[in-house]
Amino acid sequence: MAADYNANVRSGPDEVFPAIDILLQGNTANVVGRYTNPTNGIWWSIRRVGPGLNGWVWGGAVTLSGDANLVPFLVSPPTPEIEPTEKPKKTKTPEPSVTPTT
């Protein structure tokens, strides 16, 4: 498989998983599995040929060489829990200063 453009390598087969690396345009990786995401299609589980982290790449960002039917289906890791963001703290709006007139 080769990257058609710079593609995020994610920890799981969906955009909700964090990006852990980048597969640069033209770089290759070995495909070891696939997952069909109902929202955004095929994701390939990859093993890097050179330096870089293994992970998942969206199928629309790469060109697969070989027979996709030989690639086993894998189960997605659990979806990461999104940390709640802290609510902004309310600050008191300062009162305008009034200069007394005499």
C-alpha positions as CSV (number, residue, x, y, z in Angstrom):
1,M,0.0,0.0,0.0
2,A,1.2,3.5,-0.8
3,A,0.1,6.9,0.5
4,D,-1.6,9.1,-2.1
5,Y,-0.9,12.1,0.1
6,N,0.3,12.7,3.6
7,A,-2.1,10.6,5.7
8,N,-2.7,10.3,9.4
9,V,-1.9,7.0,11.0
10,R,-4.4,6.6,13.8
11,S,-4.6,4.2,16.8
12,G,-7.9,2.9,15.5
13,P,-10.1,2.8,12.4
14,D,-11.9,6.1,12.7
15,E,-11.3,9.8,13.0
16,V,-12.2,9.7,16.7
17,F,-9.0,7.8,17.4
18,P,-5.9,10.0,17.9
19,A,-3.4,10.5,15.1
20,I,-0.2,8.8,16.3
21,D,2.0,9.3,13.2
22,I,1.9,10.4,9.5
23,L,2.4,8.2,6.4
24,L,4.0,10.6,4.0
25,Q,2.9,10.8,0.4
26,G,4.6,8.0,-1.6
27,N,5.7,6.0,1.4
28,T,4.6,2.4,1.7
29,A,3.5,0.1,4.4
30,N,2.4,-3.5,4.7
31,V,-1.4,-4.1,5.1
32,V,-2.1,-6.6,7.9
33,G,-5.9,-6.2,8.3
34,R,-8.9,-4.2,7.4
35,Y,-12.0,-2.8,9.1
36,T,-15.2,-1.5,7.4
37,N,-16.4,1.6,9.3
38,P,-20.1,2.2,8.7
39,T,-19.5,6.0,8.7
40,N,-16.4,6.4,6.5
41,G,-15.6,3.2,4.8
42,I,-12.5,1.0,4.7
43,W,-9.6,1.4,7.1
44,W,-6.3,-0.5,6.7
45,S,-4.3,-1.8,9.6
46,I,-0.7,-1.2,8.6
47,R,2.8,-2.3,9.6
48,R,5.4,0.3,8.6
49,V,8.2,-0.8,6.2
50,G,10.6,1.9,7.5
51,P,10.6,4.1,10.6
52,G,7.2,5.1,12.0
53,L,4.4,3.7,14.1
54,N,2.0,1.0,13.1
55,G,-1.7,1.8,13.1
56,W,-4.7,2.5,10.9
57,V,-5.0,4.5,7.7
58,W,-8.2,5.5,6.0
59,G,-8.6,3.7,2.7
60,G,-9.3,6.9,0.7
61,A,-5.8,8.2,1.5
62,V,-3.9,5.2,0.0
63,T,-3.6,2.9,-2.9
64,L,-3.7,-0.8,-2.2
65,S,-1.6,-3.1,-4.3
66,G,-2.5,-6.8,-4.3
67,D,-5.8,-8.6,-3.7
68,A,-7.9,-6.9,-1.0
69,N,-9.8,-10.2,-0.6
70,L,-6.7,-11.7,1.0
71,V,-6.6,-9.1,3.8
72,P,-8.3,-10.4,7.0
73,F,-11.1,-8.4,8.7
74,L,-10.2,-7.2,12.1
75,V,-12.2,-5.9,15.1
76,S,-11.9,-2.3,16.0
77,P,-10.3,-1.4,19.3
78,P,-12.6,0.2,21.8
79,T,-13.5,3.8,20.9
80,P,-11.5,6.2,23.0
81,E,-13.5,8.1,25.7
82,I,-13.4,11.8,25.0
83,E,-12.3,13.8,28.0
84,P,-14.9,16.4,29.0
85,T,-13.6,19.8,28.6
86,E,-13.6,22.1,31.5
87,K,-16.4,24.7,31.5
88,P,-15.2,28.2,31.3
89,K,-15.2,30.0,34.6
90,K,-17.5,33.0,34.9
91,T,-15.7,36.1,35.7
92,K,-17.3,39.2,37.2
93,T,-17.6,42.0,34.8
94,P,-16.0,45.1,36.3
95,E,-18.4,47.9,37.1
96,P,-17.7,51.1,35.1
97,S,-16.1,53.7,37.3
98,V,-18.2,56.8,37.7
99,T,-16.6,60.1,38.6
100,P,-19.0,62.2,40.8
101,T,-19.8,65.6,39.4
102,T,-20.3,68.6,41.7
